[in-house]
Amino acid sequence: MNIDQELDTRGLNCPLPILKAKKALTAMQSGQLLKVLATDAGSLRDFAAFAKQTGNELIEQQTIGNEFVHVLKRK
């Protein structure tokens, strides 16, 4: 997977990871991939809902230890 941008939101709680991801995606081109690192357990459902609402595609979600990795594809 070719990640175009990585965003570190570890240590931030909802809604900050979503807001930062939204801002990053706005600056990206259609089809580009954004990888978001988070520590907020709620980010799993938050990013799923965010993708559904915005039309961006949630490519992958992983839990690695106490960190959560989300990969979104810009619509």
Backbone as CSV, one residue per row, in Angstrom:
resi,resn,N_x,N_y,N_z,CA_x,CA_y,CA_z,C_x,C_y,C_z
1,MET,0.851,-1.179,0.000,0.000,0.000,0.000,0.897,1.241,0.000
2,ASN,0.619,2.146,-0.892,1.424,3.359,-1.036,0.736,4.525,-0.315
3,ILE,1.191,4.811,0.914,0.597,5.875,1.722,1.136,7.229,1.249
4,ASP,0.243,8.166,0.978,0.647,9.493,0.508,0.937,10.456,1.652
5,GLN,0.222,10.279,2.773,0.436,11.160,3.921,0.131,10.383,5.194
6,GLU,0.924,10.651,6.246,0.686,10.025,7.538,0.414,11.110,8.564
7,LEU,-0.581,10.850,9.408,-1.007,11.822,10.412,-0.943,11.161,11.786
8,ASP,-0.198,11.759,12.700,-0.050,11.214,14.045,-0.976,11.958,15.002
9,THR,-2.044,11.279,15.430,-2.977,11.896,16.376,-2.940,11.158,17.720
10,ARG,-1.849,10.427,17.967,-1.728,9.693,19.230,-1.757,10.677,20.392
11,GLY,-2.510,10.319,21.429,-2.641,11.179,22.599,-3.813,12.141,22.517
12,LEU,-4.428,12.253,21.352,-5.579,13.155,21.182,-6.879,12.367,21.313
13,ASN,-7.882,12.997,21.901,-9.187,12.354,22.046,-10.180,12.952,21.065
14,CYS,-11.243,12.199,20.820,-12.314,12.608,19.933,-12.802,14.012,20.331
15,PRO,-13.037,14.884,19.411,-13.096,14.700,17.957,-11.816,15.114,17.232
16,LEU,-10.735,15.397,17.956,-9.523,15.929,17.315,-8.933,15.028,16.220
17,PRO,-8.830,13.697,16.404,-8.295,12.886,15.292,-9.109,13.024,14.007
18,ILE,-10.439,13.074,14.146,-11.305,13.226,12.969,-11.118,14.598,12.334
19,LEU,-11.070,15.633,13.144,-10.908,16.992,12.614,-9.583,17.152,11.881
20,LYS,-8.522,16.594,12.445,-7.209,16.681,11.799,-7.186,15.868,10.506
21,ALA,-7.845,14.712,10.512,-7.919,13.892,9.303,-8.719,14.606,8.215
22,LYS,-9.810,15.235,8.609,-10.641,15.968,7.648,-9.831,17.084,6.984
23,LYS,-9.072,17.817,7.795,-8.249,18.897,7.263,-7.182,18.356,6.307
24,ALA,-6.554,17.255,6.690,-5.514,16.650,5.840,-6.106,16.157,4.522
25,LEU,-7.261,15.501,4.589,-7.895,14.977,3.370,-8.287,16.099,2.413
26,THR,-8.706,17.224,2.948,-9.098,18.359,2.121,-7.937,18.832,1.257
27,ALA,-6.725,18.739,1.778,-5.541,19.193,1.050,-4.999,18.134,0.085
28,MET,-5.558,16.939,0.136,-5.068,15.846,-0.704,-5.876,15.741,-1.994
29,GLN,-5.317,15.003,-2.952,-6.009,14.807,-4.223,-6.803,13.511,-4.198
30,SER,-7.808,13.422,-5.041,-8.651,12.242,-5.131,-7.808,10.990,-5.379
31,GLY,-8.095,9.940,-4.606,-7.385,8.677,-4.764,-6.174,8.521,-3.862
32,GLN,-5.729,9.608,-3.239,-4.567,9.515,-2.361,-4.953,8.872,-1.032
33,LEU,-3.956,8.256,-0.377,-4.192,7.544,0.870,-3.628,8.309,2.064
34,LEU,-4.431,8.371,3.119,-4.041,9.004,4.377,-4.027,7.940,5.463
35,LYS,-2.896,7.830,6.153,-2.763,6.905,7.280,-2.822,7.718,8.560
36,VAL,-3.731,7.343,9.469,-3.903,8.055,10.734,-3.556,7.115,11.883
37,LEU,-2.645,7.564,12.751,-2.293,6.814,13.955,-3.026,7.455,15.119
38,ALA,-3.711,6.634,15.921,-4.500,7.162,17.034,-4.375,6.249,18.246
39,THR,-4.653,6.809,19.426,-4.689,6.018,20.656,-6.086,6.016,21.274
40,ASP,-6.990,6.780,20.733,-8.369,6.853,21.230,-9.147,5.630,20.728
41,ALA,-9.585,4.766,21.663,-10.309,3.549,21.281,-11.583,3.863,20.497
42,GLY,-12.181,5.008,20.751,-13.382,5.410,20.024,-13.120,5.733,18.563
43,SER,-11.846,5.865,18.202,-11.516,6.226,16.819,-11.923,5.132,15.832
44,LEU,-12.023,3.882,16.273,-12.432,2.803,15.374,-13.826,3.072,14.813
45,ARG,-14.773,3.364,15.684,-16.137,3.639,15.195,-16.229,5.031,14.584
46,ASP,-15.445,5.983,15.128,-15.487,7.358,14.618,-15.040,7.427,13.168
47,PHE,-13.945,6.739,12.831,-13.458,6.796,11.453,-14.370,6.041,10.498
48,ALA,-15.006,4.971,10.970,-15.975,4.254,10.131,-17.157,5.168,9.807
49,ALA,-17.660,5.870,10.813,-18.784,6.794,10.605,-18.362,7.975,9.740
50,PHE,-17.162,8.496,9.971,-16.644,9.624,9.197,-16.558,9.265,7.712
51,ALA,-16.038,8.076,7.414,-15.910,7.646,6.016,-17.283,7.539,5.362
52,LYS,-18.231,6.978,6.087,-19.583,6.816,5.538,-20.235,8.176,5.260
53,GLN,-20.038,9.123,6.168,-20.655,10.447,6.035,-20.017,11.286,4.939
54,THR,-18.708,11.156,4.749,-18.002,12.038,3.822,-17.798,11.438,2.433
55,GLY,-17.978,10.125,2.306,-17.763,9.493,1.010,-16.324,9.078,0.772
56,ASN,-15.435,9.381,1.716,-14.065,8.880,1.626,-14.096,7.399,1.991
57,GLU,-13.187,6.618,1.417,-13.214,5.176,1.619,-12.280,4.769,2.751
58,LEU,-12.802,3.996,3.699,-11.987,3.458,4.783,-11.381,2.157,4.276
59,ILE,-10.100,2.201,3.931,-9.417,1.056,3.326,-9.066,0.003,4.367
60,GLU,-8.612,0.460,5.526,-8.098,-0.479,6.518,-8.170,0.112,7.917
61,GLN,-8.413,-0.755,8.897,-8.305,-0.386,10.314,-7.579,-1.522,11.011
62,GLN,-6.590,-1.166,11.823,-5.833,-2.164,12.566,-5.667,-1.705,14.001
63,THR,-5.603,-2.675,14.891,-5.261,-2.394,16.282,-3.916,-3.037,16.536
64,ILE,-2.947,-2.223,16.933,-1.604,-2.709,17.220,-1.267,-2.287,18.646
65,GLY,-1.376,-3.234,19.562,-1.178,-2.894,20.967,-2.297,-1.963,21.411
66,ASN,-1.917,-0.791,21.914,-2.927,0.194,22.330,-3.043,1.329,21.320
67,GLU,-2.600,1.074,20.096,-2.701,2.072,19.022,-3.611,1.566,17.917
68,PHE,-4.224,2.509,17.241,-5.165,2.196,16.169,-4.686,2.871,14.881
69,VAL,-4.695,2.110,13.811,-4.231,2.616,12.517,-5.423,2.620,11.561
70,HIS,-5.655,3.757,10.948,-6.752,3.919,9.997,-6.164,4.390,8.666
71,VAL,-6.585,3.777,7.575,-6.149,4.214,6.252,-7.390,4.621,5.466
72,LEU,-7.405,5.868,5.041,-8.525,6.419,4.293,-8.083,6.797,2.883
73,LYS,-8.972,6.568,1.933,-8.727,6.961,0.544,-9.592,8.162,0.234
74,ARG,-8.948,9.239,-0.209,-9.653,10.483,-0.544,-10.587,10.247,-1.707
75,LYS,-11.830,10.704,-1.556,-12.825,10.518,-2.640,-12.508,11.363,-3.845
